[in-house]
Amino acid sequence: MPRVIQIFDTTLRDGEQSPGVNLCPEEKVEIARYLERLKVDVIEAGFPTTSAGDLQAIKMVVQTIKTPVIAALARTRQGDIDAAREALEGCKNPRIHTFIATSDIHLKYKLCKSREQVLEMAESSVKYARKFVEDIQFSAEDASRSDLDFLCRVIERVIKAGASVVNIPDTVGYQTPTQFGDLIRKIKEKVPATDKIMLSVHCHNDLGLALANSLAAVENGVGQVETTVNGIGERAGNTAVEELVMALATRADYYGNISSNIEKKEIYRTSRLVSKLTGMLVQPNKSIVGRNAFAHESGIHQDGVLKEKSTYEIMKPESIGIMNRAIVLGKHSGRHAFRVKLKEMGFEPSEKELEKLFIRVKELMDKKQILSEQEMEVIIEEELYRVPEFFKLSYFQIFTGNKFRPTATVGIEWNGKLVEEAACGEGPVDAIYRTIDRIIGLNTKLLDYSIKAVTGGKDALGEVNIRLTDKGVIISGRGISTDILEASAKAYINALNKIVKKRGGHYGDDRS
């Protein structure tokens, strides 16, 4: 019999808990749109009781997304469940996801509760949540380190209380595939009622075993796997949706009729969007979506692939939406050709957005003769997901050399006026950033700065990603240009614009 594994995506909840990630409600909605196109079965939109912003974001996702189930996380507390109910109001397919830890180490040191107290809390929370929605998921946090008999007692109680999904997390990524597969098998044997509900797993990657453990659980009969895009999440992250889906599809000879509903051609674009909005770069050698995943440098490999791709490629890049073809648009191309090309790439901007993109590409074509599809995607993403520009780079000028201290002069458009300043720095980028700080005066600290070429070649687009901290909150910024100093300035200003947007358009009084 064919089995379709349900994909529960927690990019917007566990993924956002990655150190340094802080998504605004609009960014969460944009990611949710892509997840809907990816055809995930469940979107965990957030943990509403943690903040007013998360509550608002879940409400906005509910208003926007129509097909997948939308889940909201809640501890086994009535206040949390009430917040989840409020967040999911009006949702077509709502799910309340409640959880409590079941391992002795968590009970003793974190919860300070007895096993009987945890049993009661688990049961009562499911019963209370059932008053508001029919679809209830219960998670036994740290299940993989829990006493098996006690874990099974908890599972039995929550199923009787009305849970429709029971999730078995490997919360700290401790298990090995054989052990985790055995755990799932033993749970199914000891709790016959699991045949009447959906059994799920949530694996972390602390030992690099999240995918292997998830696949072992699938082999032993689970019907749902929790994942994130690019494998982001707490500490070392979660099972990556792209890895799970492509493992099942590519090794259908082994897994047989086990599949998913995922639209695989949307994988690459979704990966890029999540990377951009979270500021978490995808490592080049990352499986499936990394820059090198379909690259071949070895002469032997190149020779083999040219003769027959299957010699060194077990997947086609086109299967996940990577189209390695050159853009034939030139600076003399018209809007109609441009619109057709965008649609071919999967983008359908409004007329206003199309005009902005058309002007941007025309400007770039004056500097570059050939525009690759990767470069095109970067430009589109930058323009379509641009934050409000409270500050806009007008110009910059650098005086530098190995015998001189770098000096930058920068002009920024601010409140309809051009504000200019100059400053010295340890290097040209530092000089630019010090000058911008003089102009804008927001009290921030630069945490990370990274630079990469979007494609090869001397005229390649440069992409700069930075992270700033603003009053304890980490904000990412991104800039793109053929001039890496310009890209650096744009990334810094992009981050500052995000900070001001987060403050509600107020610049604050940082300079006083």
TITILUM-809359 format. One line per field, with one value per residue (C-alpha): residue in one letter; x negated, y, z negated; residue number from 1. Coordinates in pm, whole numbers, padded with zeros to 5 digits. Each point is the difference from the previous one (the first is absolute). Example, Ala and Ser with C-alpha at 12.3 -4.5 7.8 and 13.67 -1.06 7.14 Angstrom:
<rs>
type: A, S
px: -01230, -00137
py: -00450, 00344
pz: -00780, 00066
seq: 1, 2
</rs>
This chain:
<rs>
type: M, P, R, V, I, Q, I, F, D, T, T, L, R, D, G, E, Q, S, P, G, V, N, L, C, P, E, E, K, V, E, I, A, R, Y, L, E, R, L, K, V, D, V, I, E, A, G, F, P, T, T, S, A, G, D, L, Q, A, I, K, M, V, V, Q, T, I, K, T, P, V, I, A, A, L, A, R, T, R, Q, G, D, I, D, A, A, R, E, A, L, E, G, C, K, N, P, R, I, H, T, F, I, A, T, S, D, I, H, L, K, Y, K, L, C, K, S, R, E, Q, V, L, E, M, A, E, S, S, V, K, Y, A, R, K, F, V, E, D, I, Q, F, S, A, E, D, A, S, R, S, D, L, D, F, L, C, R, V, I, E, R, V, I, K, A, G, A, S, V, V, N, I, P, D, T, V, G, Y, Q, T, P, T, Q, F, G, D, L, I, R, K, I, K, E, K, V, P, A, T, D, K, I, M, L, S, V, H, C, H, N, D, L, G, L, A, L, A, N, S, L, A, A, V, E, N, G, V, G, Q, V, E, T, T, V, N, G, I, G, E, R, A, G, N, T, A, V, E, E, L, V, M, A, L, A, T, R, A, D, Y, Y, G, N, I, S, S, N, I, E, K, K, E, I, Y, R, T, S, R, L, V, S, K, L, T, G, M, L, V, Q, P, N, K, S, I, V, G, R, N, A, F, A, H, E, S, G, I, H, Q, D, G, V, L, K, E, K, S, T, Y, E, I, M, K, P, E, S, I, G, I, M, N, R, A, I, V, L, G, K, H, S, G, R, H, A, F, R, V, K, L, K, E, M, G, F, E, P, S, E, K, E, L, E, K, L, F, I, R, V, K, E, L, M, D, K, K, Q, I, L, S, E, Q, E, M, E, V, I, I, E, E, E, L, Y, R, V, P, E, F, F, K, L, S, Y, F, Q, I, F, T, G, N, K, F, R, P, T, A, T, V, G, I, E, W, N, G, K, L, V, E, E, A, A, C, G, E, G, P, V, D, A, I, Y, R, T, I, D, R, I, I, G, L, N, T, K, L, L, D, Y, S, I, K, A, V, T, G, G, K, D, A, L, G, E, V, N, I, R, L, T, D, K, G, V, I, I, S, G, R, G, I, S, T, D, I, L, E, A, S, A, K, A, Y, I, N, A, L, N, K, I, V, K, K, R, G, G, H, Y, G, D, D, R, S
px: 00000, -00134, -00085, -00010, -00204, 00147, -00252, 00041, -00213, -00123, -00224, 00209, -00018, -00302, -00184, 00044, -00147, -00338, -00247, 00000, 00329, 00276, 00279, 00258, 00366, -00019, -00306, 00177, 00295, -00230, -00168, 00344, 00102, -00302, 00072, 00352, -00143, -00240, 00315, -00097, 00290, -00034, -00153, -00088, 00034, -00138, 00026, 00263, -00048, -00366, 00071, 00263, -00198, 00022, 00374, 00044, -00212, 00209, 00320, -00144, -00101, 00351, 00149, -00235, -00044, 00295, -00116, -00237, 00091, -00120, -00135, -00073, -00219, 00106, -00135, 00236, 00143, 00346, -00146, -00218, 00289, 00222, -00269, -00019, 00380, -00002, -00282, 00181, 00341, 00155, -00250, 00136, -00218, -00114, -00216, -00100, -00337, -00055, -00306, -00168, -00328, 00012, -00364, -00106, -00280, 00251, 00250, -00261, -00199, 00231, 00361, -00051, 00302, 00081, 00095, 00361, 00014, -00132, 00255, 00280, -00131, -00033, 00351, 00173, -00170, 00118, 00354, 00001, -00133, 00269, 00261, -00121, -00130, 00022, -00357, -00229, -00366, -00180, -00381, -00192, -00307, -00326, 00192, -00313, -00157, 00320, 00080, 00184, 00278, 00073, -00012, 00254, 00227, -00008, 00077, 00295, 00144, -00021, 00152, 00295, 00026, 00042, -00344, 00007, -00379, -00268, -00352, -00314, -00287, -00370, -00029, -00377, -00099, -00123, 00128, -00157, 00211, 00023, 00099, 00253, 00158, 00028, 00162, 00273, 00059, 00027, 00241, 00228, -00016, 00067, 00270, 00240, 00204, -00279, 00157, 00297, -00201, -00289, -00340, -00262, -00370, -00209, -00376, -00286, -00340, -00240, -00190, 00077, 00259, 00331, 00069, -00114, 00217, 00301, -00039, -00035, 00328, 00167, -00114, 00161, 00337, 00030, 00234, -00137, -00349, -00075, -00252, -00138, -00124, -00381, 00007, -00009, 00108, -00116, -00374, -00104, 00347, 00269, 00062, -00024, 00316, -00198, -00217, 00291, 00211, -00280, -00126, 00344, 00031, -00354, -00009, 00347, -00166, -00062, 00295, 00252, 00336, -00087, 00024, 00109, 00229, -00287, -00030, -00371, -00056, 00071, -00279, -00284, 00197, 00140, -00350, -00130, 00284, -00043, -00376, 00054, 00263, -00169, -00351, -00120, -00221, 00022, -00344, -00140, -00024, 00351, 00181, 00273, 00000, -00366, -00188, -00227, 00274, 00002, -00349, -00285, -00361, -00194, -00101, 00107, 00342, 00043, -00085, 00249, 00284, -00052, 00029, 00288, 00136, 00098, -00369, -00032, 00350, 00265, 00248, 00072, -00041, 00320, 00191, -00039, 00043, -00361, -00007, -00360, 00054, -00123, 00235, 00018, 00154, -00213, 00031, 00204, 00259, 00354, 00240, 00199, -00304, -00098, 00346, -00003, -00344, 00108, 00304, -00223, -00210, 00310, 00039, 00321, -00049, 00259, -00032, -00158, -00248, -00072, -00091, -00243, -00162, -00022, -00180, -00236, -00096, -00051, -00239, -00193, -00019, -00195, -00270, 00024, 00026, 00155, 00241, 00021, 00324, -00149, -00081, 00348, 00156, -00209, 00111, 00366, -00012, -00170, 00260, 00315, -00081, -00147, 00067, 00119, -00293, -00020, -00364, -00122, -00358, -00054, -00375, -00324, -00364, -00307, -00358, -00221, -00337, -00263, -00173, 00314, 00274, 00323, 00241, 00362, 00240, 00363, 00323, 00332, 00350, 00194, 00339, -00027, -00342, -00353, -00217, -00376, -00284, -00354, -00199, -00313, -00014, -00228, 00099, 00228, 00308, -00064, -00038, 00335, 00175, -00148, 00118, 00353, 00004, -00092, 00289, 00273, -00119, 00177, -00186, -00065, -00281, -00123, -00007, -00066, -00113, -00020, -00054, 00046, 00024, 00342, -00167, -00351, -00182, -00166, 00330, 00197, 00256, -00131, 00233, -00071, 00187, -00036, 00151, 00045, 00121, 00244, 00084, -00050, 00192, -00196, 00086, -00134, -00083, -00078, -00147, -00071, -00212, -00279, -00200, -00060, -00042, 00338, 00148, -00151, 00156, 00338, -00007, -00066, 00275, 00238, -00053, 00047, 00325, 00122, -00082, 00197, 00291, -00003, 00010, 00313, -00175, -00166, -00372, -00020, -00238, -00313, -00231, 00074
py: 00000, 00351, 00216, 00378, 00151, 00325, 00285, 00220, 00308, 00189, 00255, 00285, -00136, -00223, 00148, 00351, -00116, -00026, 00232, 00335, -00048, 00254, 00005, 00278, -00096, 00099, -00222, -00290, 00043, 00005, -00324, -00153, 00085, -00189, -00293, -00016, -00011, -00269, -00188, -00081, -00161, 00196, 00342, 00060, 00377, 00080, -00006, 00271, 00036, 00101, 00349, 00230, -00004, -00378, 00011, 00263, -00198, -00314, 00198, 00145, -00348, -00127, 00282, -00071, -00378, -00218, -00353, -00138, -00066, 00291, -00098, 00214, -00125, 00003, -00133, -00208, 00318, 00143, 00346, -00138, -00193, 00309, 00197, -00276, 00003, 00379, -00017, -00266, 00168, -00016, -00261, -00247, -00287, 00078, -00218, 00064, -00156, -00047, -00150, -00092, -00178, -00367, -00091, -00036, 00251, 00266, -00091, 00033, 00304, 00203, -00071, -00107, -00227, -00363, -00246, 00001, 00379, -00007, -00267, 00219, 00314, -00178, -00146, 00317, 00221, -00221, -00008, 00378, 00058, -00233, 00252, 00233, -00214, -00366, -00035, -00026, -00093, -00103, -00011, -00183, 00224, -00197, -00320, -00175, 00020, -00087, -00321, -00210, -00124, 00350, 00144, -00259, 00087, 00365, -00090, -00218, 00277, 00276, -00223, -00076, 00374, 00074, 00051, -00065, 00021, -00116, 00124, -00179, 00252, -00076, 00342, 00005, -00213, -00280, -00314, -00215, -00118, -00361, 00108, 00254, -00243, -00256, 00263, 00070, -00372, -00067, 00292, -00139, -00346, 00120, 00253, -00158, 00323, 00163, -00177, 00236, 00325, 00158, -00082, 00269, 00065, 00314, -00057, 00235, -00006, 00032, -00313, 00045, -00280, 00188, -00122, -00356, -00017, 00140, -00255, -00280, 00117, 00005, -00359, -00094, 00146, 00368, 00203, 00352, 00150, 00347, 00193, 00345, 00158, -00024, -00195, 00317, -00001, -00017, -00073, -00220, 00013, -00246, -00253, 00191, -00032, -00003, -00289, -00213, 00053, -00061, -00305, -00160, 00097, -00088, -00331, -00115, -00330, -00046, 00182, -00139, 00177, 00250, 00358, 00353, 00268, 00248, 00189, -00069, 00267, 00264, -00126, 00218, 00326, -00062, -00072, 00327, 00204, -00146, 00058, 00362, 00089, -00178, 00114, -00360, -00081, -00347, -00161, -00074, -00376, -00027, -00297, 00070, 00383, 00094, 00185, -00302, -00265, -00031, 00139, -00209, 00116, -00324, -00069, -00363, 00106, 00262, -00253, -00250, 00251, 00130, -00354, -00106, 00211, -00303, -00091, 00261, 00149, -00204, 00288, 00249, 00365, 00074, -00231, 00251, 00310, 00081, 00101, 00044, 00205, 00346, 00296, 00124, 00332, 00296, 00371, 00031, -00256, 00126, -00034, -00279, -00226, 00089, -00091, -00333, -00083, 00079, -00226, -00273, 00030, -00026, 00370, 00192, 00356, 00275, 00268, 00237, -00264, -00094, 00359, 00022, -00329, 00103, 00325, -00182, -00262, 00266, 00185, -00319, -00094, 00321, -00149, -00368, -00159, -00327, -00044, -00354, -00140, -00016, 00372, 00068, -00185, 00200, 00331, -00106, -00111, 00323, 00216, -00196, -00041, 00344, 00159, 00364, 00231, 00253, 00043, -00037, -00004, 00294, -00032, -00102, 00078, -00177, 00120, -00295, -00163, -00208, 00319, 00193, -00043, -00063, 00292, -00013, 00274, -00111, 00171, -00138, 00114, 00039, 00169, 00147, 00154, -00098, -00041, -00029, -00101, -00138, -00228, -00211, -00373, -00300, -00098, 00136, -00189, 00111, 00360, -00020, -00146, 00259, 00276, -00145, -00020, 00370, 00087, -00220, -00041, -00325, -00173, -00342, -00256, -00196, -00373, -00168, 00102, -00243, 00044, -00232, 00013, -00092, -00151, -00032, 00251, 00338, 00184, -00227, 00148, 00020, -00083, 00129, -00131, 00157, -00030, 00288, 00000, 00272, 00009, -00376, -00083, -00139, 00141, -00120, 00218, -00082, 00199, -00089, 00178, -00054, 00228, -00182, 00326, 00116, -00339, 00044, 00345, -00125, -00295, 00232, 00243, -00292, -00118, 00353, 00037, -00327, 00131, 00319, -00200, -00222, 00312, 00110, 00262, 00173, 00076, 00028, 00221, -00211, 00291, 00194
pz: 00000, 00085, -00303, 00012, -00282, -00132, -00014, -00308, 00061, -00306, 00174, -00142, -00356, -00072, 00298, -00132, -00331, 00176, -00173, 00181, 00189, -00058, 00259, 00013, 00065, 00368, 00051, -00167, 00234, 00303, -00109, -00066, 00358, 00130, -00233, 00141, 00352, -00120, -00106, -00356, -00185, -00326, -00071, -00363, 00009, -00345, -00377, -00069, -00375, 00039, 00136, 00146, 00325, 00030, -00071, 00271, 00246, -00046, 00054, 00322, 00119, -00076, 00209, 00292, 00020, 00099, 00089, -00269, -00361, -00218, -00342, -00305, -00284, -00365, -00325, -00216, -00150, 00054, 00068, 00279, 00153, -00019, 00189, 00264, 00037, 00045, 00255, 00205, -00001, 00346, 00120, 00255, -00126, -00358, -00224, -00360, -00080, -00372, -00166, -00325, -00078, -00103, -00074, -00364, 00049, 00116, -00269, -00276, 00110, 00225, -00094, -00363, 00047, -00074, 00271, -00120, 00020, 00357, 00095, -00136, 00172, 00335, -00017, -00122, 00260, 00285, -00141, -00037, 00354, 00139, -00113, 00275, 00288, 00100, 00127, -00304, 00014, -00317, -00027, -00271, -00021, -00038, 00076, 00124, -00349, -00186, -00184, 00261, -00229, -00130, 00352, 00113, -00294, 00105, 00362, -00104, -00219, 00264, 00267, -00230, -00071, 00371, 00157, 00374, 00043, -00245, 00060, -00121, -00006, -00018, -00159, -00054, 00299, -00227, 00169, 00270, 00296, -00122, -00351, 00121, 00245, -00282, -00225, 00257, 00053, -00375, -00051, 00273, -00158, -00356, 00091, 00252, 00005, 00206, 00301, -00034, -00001, 00191, -00150, 00063, -00065, -00051, 00023, -00081, 00164, -00295, 00111, 00370, -00014, 00039, 00354, -00073, -00314, 00187, 00277, -00256, -00156, 00343, 00058, -00331, 00082, -00094, 00215, -00058, -00015, -00135, 00210, 00073, 00322, 00021, -00328, -00212, -00363, -00361, -00040, 00297, 00153, 00109, 00272, 00330, 00208, 00325, -00120, -00122, 00310, 00248, -00191, 00029, 00367, 00110, -00189, 00097, 00087, -00375, -00160, 00248, 00003, -00275, 00129, -00094, 00142, 00043, 00327, 00047, 00265, -00267, -00231, 00126, 00010, -00348, -00129, 00142, -00147, -00348, 00018, 00104, -00260, -00290, 00091, -00035, 00298, 00149, -00018, 00349, -00062, -00149, 00152, 00257, -00014, -00057, 00275, 00056, -00013, 00381, 00070, 00139, -00014, 00037, 00359, -00036, -00132, 00272, 00269, -00142, -00035, 00354, 00132, -00226, -00289, -00207, -00043, -00276, -00041, -00177, 00030, 00275, -00106, 00191, -00237, -00286, 00218, 00094, 00365, 00116, 00308, 00095, 00012, 00357, -00095, 00098, -00060, 00320, -00108, -00054, -00289, 00164, 00034, -00354, -00134, 00185, -00138, -00357, 00036, 00138, -00317, -00221, -00090, 00070, -00130, 00018, 00270, -00253, -00113, 00361, 00085, -00295, 00098, 00365, -00089, -00239, 00259, 00267, -00232, -00068, 00368, 00057, -00225, 00100, 00341, -00119, -00290, -00137, -00135, -00350, 00019, 00133, -00296, -00247, 00153, 00004, -00362, -00108, 00174, -00082, -00370, -00060, -00339, -00023, 00074, -00281, 00106, 00358, 00125, 00235, 00057, -00163, 00069, -00140, -00034, -00086, 00057, -00179, -00128, -00094, -00256, 00192, 00004, 00117, 00102, 00010, 00098, -00128, 00091, -00324, -00044, 00348, -00064, 00095, -00310, 00052, -00232, 00007, -00230, -00013, -00071, -00026, 00353, 00274, -00125, -00358, 00122, 00182, -00304, -00237, 00235, 00018, -00380, -00016, 00229, -00142, -00357, -00090, -00281, 00152, -00004, 00303, -00081, 00334, 00348, 00292, 00369, 00297, 00377, 00137, 00307, 00139, 00217, -00052, 00040, -00234, -00233, -00356, -00288, -00351, -00305, -00344, -00346, -00241, -00357, -00104, -00371, -00024, 00320, 00294, 00345, 00335, 00301, 00361, 00288, 00363, 00260, 00250, -00236, -00328, -00194, 00126, -00095, -00349, -00040, 00124, -00242, -00295, 00100, 00065, -00359, -00139, 00195, -00154, -00346, 00056, 00147, -00309, -00217, 00183, 00213, -00295, 00014, -00377, -00192, 00035, 00076, -00318
seq: 1, 2, 3, 4, 5, 6, 7, 8, 9, 10, 11, 12, 13, 14, 15, 16, 17, 18, 19, 20, 21, 22, 23, 24, 25, 26, 27, 28, 29, 30, 31, 32, 33, 34, 35, 36, 37, 38, 39, 40, 41, 42, 43, 44, 45, 46, 47, 48, 49, 50, 51, 52, 53, 54, 55, 56, 57, 58, 59, 60, 61, 62, 63, 64, 65, 66, 67, 68, 69, 70, 71, 72, 73, 74, 75, 76, 77, 78, 79, 80, 81, 82, 83, 84, 85, 86, 87, 88, 89, 90, 91, 92, 93, 94, 95, 96, 97, 98, 99, 100, 101, 102, 103, 104, 105, 106, 107, 108, 109, 110, 111, 112, 113, 114, 115, 116, 117, 118, 119, 120, 121, 122, 123, 124, 125, 126, 127, 128, 129, 130, 131, 132, 133, 134, 135, 136, 137, 138, 139, 140, 141, 142, 143, 144, 145, 146, 147, 148, 149, 150, 151, 152, 153, 154, 155, 156, 157, 158, 159, 160, 161, 162, 163, 164, 165, 166, 167, 168, 169, 170, 171, 172, 173, 174, 175, 176, 177, 178, 179, 180, 181, 182, 183, 184, 185, 186, 187, 188, 189, 190, 191, 192, 193, 194, 195, 196, 197, 198, 199, 200, 201, 202, 203, 204, 205, 206, 207, 208, 209, 210, 211, 212, 213, 214, 215, 216, 217, 218, 219, 220, 221, 222, 223, 224, 225, 226, 227, 228, 229, 230, 231, 232, 233, 234, 235, 236, 237, 238, 239, 240, 241, 242, 243, 244, 245, 246, 247, 248, 249, 250, 251, 252, 253, 254, 255, 256, 257, 258, 259, 260, 261, 262, 263, 264, 265, 266, 267, 268, 269, 270, 271, 272, 273, 274, 275, 276, 277, 278, 279, 280, 281, 282, 283, 284, 285, 286, 287, 288, 289, 290, 291, 292, 293, 294, 295, 296, 297, 298, 299, 300, 301, 302, 303, 304, 305, 306, 307, 308, 309, 310, 311, 312, 313, 314, 315, 316, 317, 318, 319, 320, 321, 322, 323, 324, 325, 326, 327, 328, 329, 330, 331, 332, 333, 334, 335, 336, 337, 338, 339, 340, 341, 342, 343, 344, 345, 346, 347, 348, 349, 350, 351, 352, 353, 354, 355, 356, 357, 358, 359, 360, 361, 362, 363, 364, 365, 366, 367, 368, 369, 370, 371, 372, 373, 374, 375, 376, 377, 378, 379, 380, 381, 382, 383, 384, 385, 386, 387, 388, 389, 390, 391, 392, 393, 394, 395, 396, 397, 398, 399, 400, 401, 402, 403, 404, 405, 406, 407, 408, 409, 410, 411, 412, 413, 414, 415, 416, 417, 418, 419, 420, 421, 422, 423, 424, 425, 426, 427, 428, 429, 430, 431, 432, 433, 434, 435, 436, 437, 438, 439, 440, 441, 442, 443, 444, 445, 446, 447, 448, 449, 450, 451, 452, 453, 454, 455, 456, 457, 458, 459, 460, 461, 462, 463, 464, 465, 466, 467, 468, 469, 470, 471, 472, 473, 474, 475, 476, 477, 478, 479, 480, 481, 482, 483, 484, 485, 486, 487, 488, 489, 490, 491, 492, 493, 494, 495, 496, 497, 498, 499, 500, 501, 502, 503, 504, 505, 506, 507, 508, 509, 510, 511, 512
</rs>
